[in-house]
Amino acid sequence: MAHVQALWHNRRGRIGGVLLLLLVGVVFLLYRGLRGETSEALYAEVQSGTFDVRVVVQGELEAQNSADITGPSDLMRSRHFKITEVQIKDLVPEGTLVDSGDYVASLDKGALSNLLKTLADDVEKAEQQLLKVQLDTTLTLRELRNSLQNTEYELTEKQLILEQSKYEPPATIRQAELSLEKCERSLRQAQENYKLKTLQFRSTVREAQLNLEKVLRQQAELNTMLDRFTIYAPKRGMVIYAKEWSGKKRKVGSAISPWEPNVATLPDLSNMVSKTYVNEIDISRVRVGLGVEMGVDAFPERRYRGTVAEVANVGEQIAGSDAKVFEVLIHVDAQDSILRPAMTTSNAIVVYHKDSARYAPIECVYANDSLSFVYLASGLRQQVKTGASNDWAVEILDGVEVGARLYLSTPPDADAFPWSFLKKE
């Protein structure tokens, strides 16, 4: 039994040794293979042809010109009543084609129901007040006129008494004269009082009339506003929902205010622009008139040409970041019926273009302080003069010719490469 176990252990030891040798051999072969691959240097040739530098940004399509569809913002700012916001109760689907005068949306009139009832009560009160003032005026002036007539009758009586007393003693005559003078004074006072009361009541009636006219105007203005709570299209076009200050689109339940009255827009789809934002590092290279290669995310197979139409002078802060961006509007040079506002675009702004240029992969060009150089396959470290660069290549202005083979990575013995400098001009 011990002999069998010894044989088993010897055999297991030989098997383990063979496996270990096989493993070492595989590792050695892999190591040699890897060394063989890395030892073969990779080269790239200096090319010639069209050379472009692009600033790539995302954007969003919008119409350059559009007609706004708004609520009654002018009436909502009325001095007679304050309405801070009104909710959208109904709204046609976005993308609906409408003609001038077609229904677009309606606003919630419930917010004004209490105000409308209050104004109706104010109108009734003003009418009753005017009627009361008119009745009081009529009655009071009638009493004053009667009193004036009685005073006139009394004056006539006093005059007759004076005439009849001319044969009476002087004292009696004097008494009749005093009585007549007193009656004349009372008549003059009554006449003056009647004139003043007439003016006073005219003013009171006019005040009541003005108050009634005021509340009637308010009521008419509110009814006009309510009529305009049903919103119609001002012209023919496609309905595109307006955006709120937060960037969200309007929808049923959204609130409009005198400061944000837009419900929707009718864009001019024949004249589209892409609104983009370029970072402050690249904005100095972007100017009006530059060409743009455009794509629309919704239709990746379509390509368009564009032109930079406007570059903002003042930057904007990105929320949650210290970076600043500048708004750039890119005009879409072609018309296409499939383009719609709010579609996302990819825009390559061509900030540099050269029809015939020498260039090499960016990996081939190295920099040492202000000195640029390349490693030639011939074994030289050649100084070069570079121009513009993009994400993958650098323009070579001087130092190497088209077709020159350059190392794509630093050679293992780079320090042994002798320098070749450009001739000073």
KANOR-V350216 format. One record per pair of residues at least 4 apart in sequence whose ideal C-beta (glycine too) atoms are under 7 Angstrom apart, sorted by sequence separation. I is the first residue (numbers start at 1). J is the second residue. D is the distance in Angstrom with one decimal. If there is no record, write none. Layout:
i=I j=J d=D
i=I j=J d=D
This chain:
i=1 j=5 d=6.6
i=2 j=6 d=6.4
i=3 j=7 d=6.5
i=4 j=8 d=6.4
i=5 j=9 d=6.4
i=6 j=10 d=6.4
i=7 j=11 d=6.2
i=8 j=12 d=6.2
i=9 j=13 d=6.3
i=10 j=14 d=6.6
i=11 j=15 d=6.4
i=12 j=16 d=6.3
i=13 j=17 d=6.4
i=14 j=18 d=6.5
i=15 j=19 d=6.5
i=16 j=20 d=6.3
i=17 j=21 d=6.5
i=18 j=22 d=6.4
i=19 j=23 d=6.4
i=20 j=24 d=6.5
i=21 j=25 d=6.4
i=22 j=26 d=6.5
i=23 j=27 d=6.5
i=24 j=28 d=6.2
i=25 j=29 d=6.3
i=26 j=30 d=6.3
i=27 j=31 d=6.2
i=28 j=32 d=6.4
i=29 j=33 d=6.3
i=30 j=34 d=6.3
i=31 j=35 d=6.3
i=32 j=36 d=6.1
i=33 j=37 d=6.5
i=34 j=38 d=6.3
i=35 j=39 d=5.7
i=72 j=76 d=5.9
i=73 j=77 d=6.6
i=92 j=96 d=4.5
i=98 j=102 d=3.9
i=109 j=113 d=6.9
i=112 j=116 d=5.5
i=113 j=117 d=6.5
i=114 j=118 d=6.3
i=115 j=119 d=6.4
i=116 j=120 d=6.5
i=117 j=121 d=6.6
i=118 j=122 d=6.4
i=119 j=123 d=6.4
i=120 j=124 d=6.7
i=121 j=125 d=6.3
i=122 j=126 d=6.2
i=123 j=127 d=6.4
i=124 j=128 d=6.4
i=125 j=129 d=6.2
i=126 j=130 d=6.4
i=127 j=131 d=6.4
i=128 j=132 d=6.3
i=129 j=133 d=6.4
i=130 j=134 d=6.3
i=131 j=135 d=6.4
i=132 j=136 d=6.2
i=133 j=137 d=6.1
i=134 j=138 d=6.4
i=135 j=139 d=6.3
i=136 j=140 d=6.0
i=137 j=141 d=6.0
i=138 j=142 d=6.3
i=139 j=143 d=6.6
i=140 j=144 d=6.5
i=141 j=145 d=6.3
i=142 j=146 d=6.5
i=143 j=147 d=6.3
i=144 j=148 d=6.3
i=145 j=149 d=6.5
i=146 j=150 d=6.5
i=147 j=151 d=6.5
i=148 j=152 d=6.5
i=149 j=153 d=6.5
i=150 j=154 d=6.3
i=151 j=155 d=6.4
i=152 j=156 d=6.7
i=153 j=157 d=6.5
i=154 j=158 d=6.4
i=155 j=159 d=6.5
i=156 j=160 d=6.7
i=157 j=161 d=6.5
i=158 j=162 d=6.5
i=159 j=163 d=6.6
i=160 j=164 d=6.3
i=161 j=165 d=6.2
i=168 j=172 d=3.8
i=170 j=174 d=6.1
i=171 j=175 d=6.4
i=172 j=176 d=6.5
i=173 j=177 d=6.5
i=174 j=178 d=6.4
i=175 j=179 d=6.4
i=176 j=180 d=6.4
i=177 j=181 d=6.4
i=178 j=182 d=6.3
i=179 j=183 d=6.5
i=180 j=184 d=6.3
i=181 j=185 d=6.4
i=182 j=186 d=6.4
i=183 j=187 d=6.4
i=184 j=188 d=6.5
i=185 j=189 d=6.4
i=186 j=190 d=6.2
i=187 j=191 d=6.3
i=188 j=192 d=6.4
i=189 j=193 d=6.1
i=190 j=194 d=6.4
i=191 j=195 d=6.7
i=192 j=196 d=6.4
i=193 j=197 d=6.1
i=194 j=198 d=6.3
i=195 j=199 d=6.7
i=196 j=200 d=6.2
i=197 j=201 d=6.2
i=198 j=202 d=6.4
i=199 j=203 d=6.5
i=200 j=204 d=6.5
i=201 j=205 d=6.2
i=202 j=206 d=6.2
i=203 j=207 d=6.3
i=204 j=208 d=6.6
i=205 j=209 d=6.3
i=206 j=210 d=6.3
i=207 j=211 d=6.5
i=208 j=212 d=6.5
i=209 j=213 d=6.3
i=210 j=214 d=6.3
i=211 j=215 d=6.8
i=212 j=216 d=6.2
i=213 j=217 d=6.3
i=214 j=218 d=6.6
i=215 j=219 d=6.3
i=216 j=220 d=6.3
i=217 j=221 d=6.1
i=218 j=222 d=6.3
i=219 j=223 d=6.4
i=220 j=224 d=6.4
i=221 j=225 d=6.5
i=222 j=226 d=6.4
i=223 j=227 d=6.5
i=224 j=228 d=6.6
i=225 j=229 d=6.9
i=243 j=247 d=5.9
i=244 j=248 d=5.2
i=250 j=254 d=4.6
i=256 j=260 d=6.0
i=278 j=282 d=5.3
i=279 j=283 d=6.9
i=282 j=286 d=6.5
i=286 j=290 d=6.5
i=339 j=343 d=6.5
i=360 j=364 d=4.7
i=367 j=371 d=6.9
i=376 j=380 d=4.5
i=389 j=393 d=6.9
i=396 j=400 d=5.9
i=400 j=404 d=4.2
i=407 j=411 d=5.4
i=410 j=414 d=5.1
i=168 j=173 d=5.7
i=243 j=248 d=6.8
i=256 j=261 d=5.4
i=278 j=283 d=4.9
i=295 j=300 d=6.5
i=318 j=323 d=5.1
i=360 j=365 d=6.3
i=367 j=372 d=5.2
i=368 j=373 d=6.9
i=389 j=394 d=4.4
i=98 j=104 d=6.4
i=243 j=249 d=5.7
i=244 j=250 d=6.7
i=296 j=302 d=5.9
i=375 j=381 d=5.9
i=376 j=382 d=5.3
i=389 j=395 d=6.7
i=411 j=417 d=6.7
i=76 j=83 d=4.7
i=165 j=172 d=5.3
i=166 j=173 d=6.7
i=256 j=263 d=6.3
i=317 j=324 d=6.0
i=318 j=325 d=6.1
i=332 j=339 d=6.9
i=365 j=372 d=5.9
i=366 j=373 d=5.6
i=388 j=395 d=4.9
i=165 j=173 d=5.1
i=241 j=249 d=4.2
i=242 j=250 d=5.1
i=278 j=286 d=5.6
i=295 j=303 d=5.9
i=316 j=324 d=6.5
i=373 j=381 d=5.6
i=374 j=382 d=5.3
i=386 j=394 d=5.2
i=387 j=395 d=3.5
i=241 j=250 d=4.5
i=315 j=324 d=3.7
i=316 j=325 d=5.7
i=365 j=374 d=5.8
i=373 j=382 d=6.0
i=386 j=395 d=6.4
i=244 j=254 d=6.8
i=293 j=303 d=6.9
i=294 j=304 d=4.2
i=315 j=325 d=6.3
i=364 j=374 d=5.3
i=373 j=383 d=5.0
i=374 j=384 d=5.6
i=386 j=396 d=6.4
i=387 j=397 d=4.9
i=92 j=103 d=7.0
i=165 j=176 d=4.6
i=294 j=305 d=6.9
i=315 j=326 d=5.1
i=316 j=327 d=6.9
i=372 j=383 d=7.0
i=373 j=384 d=6.1
i=386 j=397 d=6.5
i=92 j=104 d=5.6
i=293 j=305 d=6.9
i=294 j=306 d=4.7
i=371 j=383 d=6.2
i=372 j=384 d=5.3
i=384 j=396 d=5.6
i=385 j=397 d=4.4
i=92 j=105 d=6.8
i=250 j=263 d=5.9
i=385 j=398 d=4.0
i=91 j=105 d=4.6
i=162 j=176 d=4.3
i=250 j=264 d=6.7
i=291 j=305 d=6.8
i=292 j=306 d=3.7
i=312 j=326 d=4.7
i=360 j=374 d=6.9
i=372 j=386 d=5.0
i=384 j=398 d=6.7
i=385 j=399 d=5.8
i=71 j=86 d=6.6
i=90 j=105 d=6.1
i=161 j=176 d=5.1
i=162 j=177 d=6.1
i=245 j=260 d=6.6
i=292 j=307 d=6.4
i=311 j=326 d=6.6
i=312 j=327 d=4.2
i=384 j=399 d=3.2
i=90 j=106 d=4.6
i=244 j=260 d=6.7
i=291 j=307 d=6.3
i=292 j=308 d=6.4
i=383 j=399 d=5.8
i=384 j=400 d=6.0
i=88 j=105 d=5.9
i=89 j=106 d=5.0
i=311 j=328 d=5.4
i=330 j=347 d=5.7
i=382 j=399 d=5.5
i=89 j=107 d=6.0
i=162 j=180 d=5.3
i=289 j=307 d=6.5
i=290 j=308 d=4.5
i=382 j=400 d=6.0
i=88 j=107 d=6.2
i=89 j=108 d=4.5
i=289 j=308 d=6.3
i=310 j=329 d=4.1
i=365 j=384 d=6.8
i=87 j=107 d=6.9
i=242 j=262 d=3.9
i=274 j=294 d=6.7
i=288 j=308 d=5.4
i=308 j=328 d=6.3
i=309 j=329 d=4.8
i=86 j=107 d=4.8
i=87 j=108 d=4.5
i=158 j=179 d=5.3
i=159 j=180 d=6.2
i=242 j=263 d=6.0
i=287 j=308 d=6.8
i=288 j=309 d=6.6
i=309 j=330 d=6.5
i=365 j=386 d=6.4
i=86 j=108 d=6.0
i=158 j=180 d=4.2
i=242 j=264 d=5.4
i=286 j=308 d=6.3
i=288 j=310 d=6.7
i=308 j=330 d=5.8
i=309 j=331 d=4.2
i=241 j=264 d=5.4
i=242 j=265 d=5.8
i=288 j=311 d=6.0
i=307 j=330 d=7.0
i=399 j=422 d=5.8
i=240 j=264 d=6.1
i=287 j=311 d=6.5
i=306 j=330 d=4.5
i=307 j=331 d=5.1
i=398 j=422 d=6.0
i=86 j=111 d=5.6
i=158 j=183 d=4.6
i=239 j=264 d=5.0
i=240 j=265 d=5.2
i=286 j=311 d=5.8
i=306 j=331 d=5.9
i=306 j=332 d=5.3
i=307 j=333 d=6.0
i=374 j=400 d=6.4
i=239 j=266 d=6.8
i=240 j=267 d=5.6
i=306 j=333 d=5.8
i=362 j=389 d=6.4
i=155 j=183 d=4.7
i=238 j=266 d=6.8
i=304 j=332 d=5.8
i=305 j=333 d=4.7
i=376 j=404 d=6.4
i=377 j=405 d=3.7
i=154 j=183 d=5.4
i=155 j=184 d=6.1
i=237 j=266 d=3.2
i=238 j=267 d=6.8
i=305 j=334 d=6.5
i=365 j=394 d=4.8
i=376 j=405 d=6.9
i=237 j=267 d=6.8
i=304 j=334 d=5.5
i=362 j=392 d=5.9
i=376 j=406 d=6.4
i=377 j=407 d=6.9
i=235 j=266 d=6.0
i=238 j=269 d=6.7
i=361 j=392 d=6.5
i=362 j=393 d=5.8
i=375 j=406 d=6.5
i=155 j=187 d=5.4
i=231 j=263 d=6.0
i=274 j=306 d=6.8
i=361 j=393 d=5.8
i=362 j=394 d=5.3
i=374 j=406 d=4.9
i=375 j=407 d=3.9
i=233 j=266 d=6.5
i=360 j=393 d=6.5
i=81 j=115 d=6.1
i=359 j=393 d=4.5
i=360 j=394 d=6.1
i=69 j=104 d=5.5
i=151 j=186 d=5.5
i=152 j=187 d=6.3
i=280 j=315 d=5.9
i=359 j=394 d=6.3
i=71 j=107 d=5.9
i=151 j=187 d=4.7
i=273 j=309 d=6.4
i=352 j=388 d=4.7
i=359 j=395 d=5.1
i=360 j=396 d=5.7
i=375 j=411 d=5.5
i=381 j=417 d=4.1
i=358 j=395 d=6.9
i=359 j=396 d=6.1
i=380 j=417 d=6.1
i=381 j=418 d=6.6
i=383 j=420 d=6.7
i=385 j=422 d=6.4
i=292 j=330 d=5.1
i=294 j=332 d=6.7
i=357 j=395 d=5.3
i=358 j=396 d=4.4
i=379 j=417 d=6.0
i=380 j=418 d=6.2
i=381 j=419 d=5.1
i=382 j=420 d=4.8
i=383 j=421 d=4.8
i=151 j=190 d=5.0
i=299 j=338 d=6.3
i=375 j=414 d=6.4
i=381 j=420 d=6.8
i=383 j=422 d=5.0
i=380 j=420 d=4.8
i=306 j=347 d=6.9
i=308 j=349 d=6.4
i=148 j=190 d=4.9
i=286 j=328 d=6.0
i=364 j=406 d=4.1
i=375 j=417 d=6.0
i=147 j=190 d=6.1
i=148 j=191 d=6.5
i=283 j=326 d=4.5
i=296 j=339 d=6.9
i=364 j=407 d=6.7
i=279 j=323 d=6.3
i=280 j=324 d=4.8
i=358 j=402 d=5.7
i=364 j=408 d=6.0
i=298 j=343 d=5.4
i=363 j=408 d=5.3
i=148 j=194 d=5.8
i=279 j=325 d=5.6
i=280 j=326 d=6.8
i=360 j=406 d=5.7
i=363 j=409 d=6.9
i=278 j=325 d=6.3
i=296 j=343 d=5.5
i=297 j=344 d=4.4
i=361 j=408 d=6.6
i=277 j=325 d=3.9
i=278 j=326 d=5.3
i=144 j=193 d=6.9
i=145 j=194 d=7.0
i=277 j=326 d=6.8
i=296 j=345 d=5.6
i=297 j=346 d=6.8
i=144 j=194 d=4.9
i=277 j=327 d=5.8
i=278 j=328 d=5.2
i=295 j=345 d=6.6
i=294 j=345 d=5.6
i=295 j=346 d=4.6
i=275 j=327 d=6.7
i=276 j=328 d=4.9
i=144 j=197 d=5.8
i=294 j=347 d=5.4
i=275 j=329 d=5.9
i=276 j=330 d=6.2
i=292 j=347 d=5.3
i=293 j=348 d=4.3
i=141 j=197 d=6.6
i=273 j=329 d=4.9
i=274 j=330 d=4.5
i=292 j=348 d=6.6
i=140 j=197 d=6.7
i=141 j=198 d=6.5
i=273 j=330 d=6.2
i=292 j=349 d=5.1
i=293 j=350 d=6.9
i=273 j=331 d=5.3
i=274 j=332 d=6.7
i=292 j=350 d=6.9
i=273 j=332 d=6.6
i=290 j=349 d=5.6
i=291 j=350 d=4.9
i=141 j=201 d=6.5
i=272 j=332 d=4.5
i=290 j=350 d=6.1
i=140 j=201 d=6.8
i=290 j=351 d=6.3
i=286 j=349 d=5.8
i=137 j=201 d=3.9
i=270 j=335 d=5.5
i=286 j=351 d=6.3
i=285 j=351 d=4.2
i=137 j=204 d=6.9
i=272 j=339 d=5.5
i=137 j=205 d=5.9
i=269 j=339 d=6.8
i=133 j=204 d=5.3
i=134 j=205 d=6.0
i=274 j=345 d=4.5
i=276 j=347 d=5.6
i=133 j=205 d=5.3
i=274 j=347 d=5.9
i=267 j=341 d=5.3
i=133 j=208 d=4.6
i=130 j=208 d=4.1
i=129 j=208 d=5.2
i=130 j=209 d=6.0
i=129 j=211 d=6.9
i=130 j=212 d=5.3
i=126 j=211 d=5.1
i=127 j=212 d=6.1
i=126 j=212 d=4.0
i=126 j=215 d=5.1
i=123 j=215 d=5.0
i=122 j=215 d=4.4
i=123 j=216 d=6.1
i=119 j=215 d=6.4
i=123 j=219 d=5.8
i=119 j=218 d=5.6
i=119 j=219 d=4.7
i=240 j=341 d=5.0
i=119 j=222 d=6.0
i=116 j=222 d=6.0
i=115 j=222 d=6.6
i=112 j=222 d=6.6
i=112 j=226 d=6.4
i=109 j=226 d=5.7
i=109 j=229 d=5.4
i=107 j=229 d=4.1
i=106 j=229 d=6.2
i=106 j=230 d=5.1
i=106 j=231 d=6.7
i=105 j=231 d=4.5
i=104 j=231 d=5.0
i=104 j=232 d=6.1
i=103 j=232 d=6.0
i=104 j=233 d=5.3
i=102 j=232 d=6.3
i=101 j=232 d=5.4
i=102 j=233 d=4.8
i=101 j=233 d=6.6
i=100 j=233 d=6.0
i=99 j=233 d=6.8
i=100 j=234 d=6.6
i=98 j=233 d=4.2
i=100 j=235 d=5.1
i=104 j=239 d=6.2
i=100 j=236 d=5.7
i=99 j=236 d=5.0
i=80 j=218 d=4.6
i=98 j=236 d=7.0
i=98 j=237 d=6.7
i=80 j=221 d=6.4
i=97 j=238 d=5.5
i=98 j=239 d=5.9
i=78 j=221 d=6.1
i=95 j=238 d=6.1
i=96 j=239 d=4.7
i=95 j=239 d=6.8
i=94 j=239 d=6.1
i=75 j=221 d=6.5
i=94 j=240 d=6.2
i=92 j=239 d=5.8
i=94 j=241 d=5.1
i=75 j=224 d=6.7
i=75 j=225 d=4.2
i=72 j=225 d=5.1
i=75 j=228 d=6.9
i=72 j=228 d=4.1
i=105 j=263 d=5.2
i=104 j=263 d=7.0
i=71 j=231 d=6.5
i=91 j=251 d=6.9
i=104 j=264 d=6.2
i=91 j=252 d=5.4
i=69 j=231 d=6.2
i=88 j=250 d=6.5
i=90 j=252 d=6.5
i=89 j=252 d=6.9
i=69 j=233 d=6.5
i=88 j=252 d=5.7
i=69 j=234 d=6.8
i=88 j=253 d=6.6
i=87 j=253 d=6.0
i=88 j=254 d=5.1
i=67 j=234 d=5.5
i=87 j=254 d=7.0
i=67 j=235 d=5.4
i=87 j=255 d=5.2
i=88 j=256 d=6.7
i=86 j=255 d=6.6
i=67 j=237 d=6.8
i=85 j=255 d=4.1
i=86 j=256 d=5.9
i=85 j=256 d=6.6
i=85 j=257 d=4.4
i=84 j=257 d=6.1
i=88 j=263 d=6.5
i=77 j=258 d=4.7
i=76 j=258 d=4.4
i=71 j=256 d=4.8
i=73 j=258 d=4.9
i=73 j=261 d=3.5
i=71 j=261 d=4.8
i=70 j=261 d=4.2
i=70 j=262 d=5.4
i=71 j=263 d=6.1
i=70 j=263 d=6.3
i=68 j=262 d=5.2
i=69 j=263 d=5.1
i=69 j=264 d=4.5
i=69 j=265 d=6.5
i=68 j=265 d=5.6
i=69 j=266 d=6.6
i=67 j=265 d=6.7
i=66 j=265 d=4.4
i=67 j=266 d=4.4
i=66 j=266 d=6.0
i=66 j=267 d=4.2
i=66 j=268 d=6.2
i=65 j=268 d=4.4
i=63 j=267 d=3.0
i=64 j=268 d=6.9
i=63 j=268 d=5.0
i=63 j=269 d=6.4
i=65 j=271 d=5.8
i=64 j=271 d=4.5
i=63 j=271 d=6.6
i=64 j=272 d=6.7
i=63 j=272 d=6.0
i=64 j=273 d=4.8
i=61 j=272 d=5.5
i=62 j=273 d=6.1
i=61 j=274 d=5.5
i=62 j=275 d=5.7
i=60 j=274 d=6.7
i=59 j=274 d=3.7
i=60 j=275 d=5.5
i=59 j=275 d=5.8
i=59 j=276 d=3.6
i=58 j=276 d=6.8
i=57 j=276 d=4.5
i=57 j=277 d=6.8
i=57 j=278 d=5.6
i=55 j=278 d=6.3
i=55 j=282 d=4.6
i=55 j=285 d=6.4
i=55 j=286 d=6.2
i=59 j=330 d=6.5
i=61 j=339 d=6.1
i=63 j=341 d=5.8
i=61 j=340 d=6.8
i=62 j=341 d=5.0
i=61 j=341 d=5.6
i=61 j=342 d=6.6
i=60 j=342 d=6.1
i=61 j=343 d=4.5
i=60 j=344 d=6.0
i=61 j=345 d=6.0
i=60 j=345 d=6.9
i=58 j=344 d=6.5
i=59 j=345 d=4.4
i=58 j=346 d=6.2
i=59 j=347 d=5.2
i=56 j=346 d=6.9
i=57 j=347 d=5.3
i=56 j=347 d=7.0
i=56 j=348 d=5.0
i=54 j=348 d=4.2
i=55 j=349 d=4.5
i=54 j=349 d=6.3
i=54 j=350 d=5.7
i=55 j=351 d=5.5
i=54 j=351 d=6.8
i=52 j=350 d=5.4
i=53 j=351 d=5.4
i=53 j=352 d=3.7
i=52 j=352 d=6.7
i=52 j=353 d=5.3
i=51 j=354 d=4.7
i=50 j=355 d=5.7
i=51 j=357 d=3.8
i=48 j=356 d=6.6
i=51 j=359 d=5.3
i=48 j=357 d=6.8
i=48 j=358 d=5.4
i=46 j=358 d=5.7
i=47 j=359 d=5.7
i=46 j=360 d=5.0
i=44 j=360 d=6.4
i=44 j=361 d=4.9
i=44 j=364 d=5.7
i=43 j=377 d=5.4
i=53 j=388 d=5.0
i=54 j=390 d=6.5
i=53 j=390 d=4.6
i=52 j=390 d=6.8
i=51 j=395 d=5.6
i=46 j=396 d=6.1
i=46 j=400 d=5.4
i=48 j=402 d=4.5
i=46 j=401 d=6.7
i=47 j=402 d=6.9
i=46 j=402 d=5.3
i=46 j=403 d=6.3
i=45 j=403 d=5.6
i=46 j=404 d=4.7
i=45 j=404 d=6.7
i=45 j=405 d=5.7
i=46 j=406 d=6.7
i=43 j=405 d=4.5
i=44 j=406 d=5.5
i=43 j=406 d=6.4
i=43 j=407 d=6.3
i=44 j=408 d=5.3
i=43 j=408 d=6.3
i=41 j=407 d=6.2
i=42 j=408 d=4.4
i=42 j=409 d=6.5
i=41 j=411 d=6.6
